[in-house]
Structures are given as C-alpha cells and as structure tokens.
Amino acid sequence: MSFEIVKQGVRDFGGLVLPNVETGTGGRYGDLMEFTRERILQRGVVDIVTVFVPNGDGGWTAVIGYECDSSDDPVTGDVHVRVPSGYFAVFTPDGPVADPVADVWMQVEAAAQEGRIDRAFAEEIEITRDASEVELFISLA
C-alpha cells in the first residue's frame, strides 16, 4: 500500500445523485450505480468522478459525474457539489489488479485500521479514467 498526502484547493463537480450509498468495497457496485455511470459515459465524459458526500445520518450520498471549472458549469438538470479545500490521502491501485476500484478502497480501509491515516469522513473523490486507472482522494482530519 502506498499513498500520497496532498493539499487540494476547492473543486467543483456536477452530475447525477444517488442517495444512501456506501463507500468502500461493500455495496458499491449495485445496478443503479452502474446505470448512472453508463448515463454519464453516454454524454461523452471520459473521466468519471464519484463524489461521496456525508449525509446527516452517518450515510453517504454519491454524485456521479464530472469535474467542473466553476459552479456555473454543470449541465442543466445536474446537481453541483463543491468539495472544500483540505488535505487528502490519494490512493492508486497497487500494480495490476482485477478490480482497481476495490483495490484502492481496501487500501484505505487498511491504512485507517493501521493508523496511517485519520479519515475526516467528509467529501471523498473517486476518479476513474479507464478500466484500470483510478485515483481515490480520502479527506483527512
């Protein structure tokens, strides 16, 4: 497992909302998640971004879409989410793996359990560039 700590500025995203999702490897690959990702791909978006936003009851809402230059850029009908500046641990797959998304989330879980990161459980960003290139930004406390 390897990760890098980075400071990110404010970032804006637009996309479609999926309420009550789970982060990590459990429950991430439901039919609705895949359907929504396909809708975004059909628009010609190359880098699919999933922003996980904590909701008030300890769960998560996902916004599946794309990065924007400003809050004015989301497509009509899409939601806008702004991720505030802060420190993030950036995870990428450890070499060739069967499921790179599952790999990065397993790395996050291991790093948190080992005390190598202190998750803030704030907005977290998963970027999928192709079938094997994934970056996962985990917010740090």
C-alpha positions in Angstrom: 0.0 0.0 0.0 1.2 3.4 -0.9 -0.5 6.8 -0.8 0.4 10.4 -1.0 -0.8 13.3 1.2 -1.8 16.3 -0.9 -3.4 19.7 -0.2 -6.2 20.4 -2.6 -7.9 23.6 -3.4 -11.7 24.0 -3.7 -13.0 21.7 -6.5 -16.4 21.8 -8.3 -18.3 18.8 -9.7 -21.6 18.2 -11.5 -23.6 15.1 -12.0 -26.4 12.8 -11.0 -27.3 12.0 -7.4 -27.6 8.6 -5.8 -28.7 8.8 -2.2 -27.9 6.3 0.6 -24.8 4.6 -0.9 -21.9 3.0 0.9 -18.2 3.9 0.5 -15.6 1.3 0.4 -15.8 -2.1 -1.2 -19.3 -3.1 0.2 -22.4 -2.2 -1.7 -20.6 -0.1 -4.3 -21.5 -2.0 -7.5 -25.2 -2.0 -7.5 -27.3 -1.9 -10.7 -28.3 1.7 -10.0 -24.7 2.8 -9.6 -23.7 1.1 -12.9 -26.8 2.5 -14.7 -25.9 6.0 -13.6 -22.3 5.7 -14.6 -23.4 4.5 -18.1 -25.6 7.6 -18.4 -22.6 9.8 -17.7 -20.4 7.8 -20.2 -23.1 8.3 -22.9 -22.6 12.0 -22.6 -19.0 11.6 -23.7 -17.5 12.1 -20.3 -14.1 10.4 -20.2 -13.1 10.8 -16.5 -16.0 9.6 -14.4 -16.0 11.2 -11.0 -17.9 9.9 -8.0 -18.0 12.4 -5.1 -19.2 10.9 -1.8 -20.9 13.4 0.4 -21.7 12.6 4.0 -25.3 13.0 4.9 -26.7 13.8 8.4 -27.5 10.2 9.5 -24.0 8.8 9.1 -24.6 7.6 5.5 -23.4 8.9 2.2 -24.8 10.4 -1.0 -22.9 9.9 -4.2 -22.8 12.5 -7.1 -21.6 10.6 -10.2 -20.4 12.9 -12.9 -17.5 15.1 -13.9 -15.3 17.9 -12.7 -16.3 21.5 -13.5 -14.3 24.7 -13.8 -16.9 26.6 -11.7 -20.3 26.3 -10.1 -21.9 27.6 -13.4 -20.7 24.6 -15.5 -22.9 21.6 -14.5 -25.3 20.5 -17.3 -28.9 21.7 -16.8 -30.7 19.2 -14.5 -27.4 18.0 -12.9 -26.5 18.9 -9.3 -23.5 20.9 -8.3 -21.3 19.8 -5.4 -18.3 21.8 -4.1 -15.5 20.0 -2.3 -13.8 22.4 0.1 -10.0 22.7 0.2 -8.2 20.4 2.6 -5.7 17.6 2.9 -6.4 14.3 1.2 -4.7 10.9 1.1 -4.5 9.9 -2.6 -4.6 6.2 -3.3 -4.0 4.4 -6.6 -4.0 0.7 -7.4 -1.1 -1.4 -6.3 0.0 -2.7 -9.7 -2.1 -4.8 -12.0 -5.2 -5.9 -10.1 -8.5 -7.5 -11.2 -10.6 -4.7 -9.7 -8.8 -1.4 -9.2 -11.7 0.4 -7.5 -11.9 -2.4 -4.9 -8.2 -2.3 -4.5 -8.0 1.4 -3.6 -10.9 1.1 -1.1 -9.2 -1.9 0.5 -6.0 0.2 0.8 -8.0 3.0 2.5 -9.5 0.5 5.0 -6.1 -1.0 5.8 -4.4 2.4 6.2 -7.2 3.6 8.6 -7.0 0.4 10.6 -3.2 0.6 10.9 -3.5 4.3 12.0 -1.6 5.6 8.9 -4.5 8.0 8.1 -7.1 9.7 10.1 -10.2 9.9 7.9 -12.3 13.1 8.3 -15.4 11.3 6.8 -16.0 14.5 4.7 -16.3 14.7 0.9 -14.2 12.0 -0.8 -13.5 11.8 -4.5 -13.1 8.7 -6.7 -11.9 9.3 -10.3 -12.0 6.6 -12.9 -10.0 7.4 -16.1 -10.3 4.0 -17.7 -10.8 0.4 -16.7 -7.5 0.3 -14.8 -6.7 3.9 -13.8 -8.3 5.0 -10.6 -7.5 7.8 -8.1 -9.2 7.9 -4.7 -9.0 11.1 -2.6 -9.8 10.5 1.1 -10.4 13.5 3.2 -8.2 13.7 6.3 -8.9 15.1 9.7 
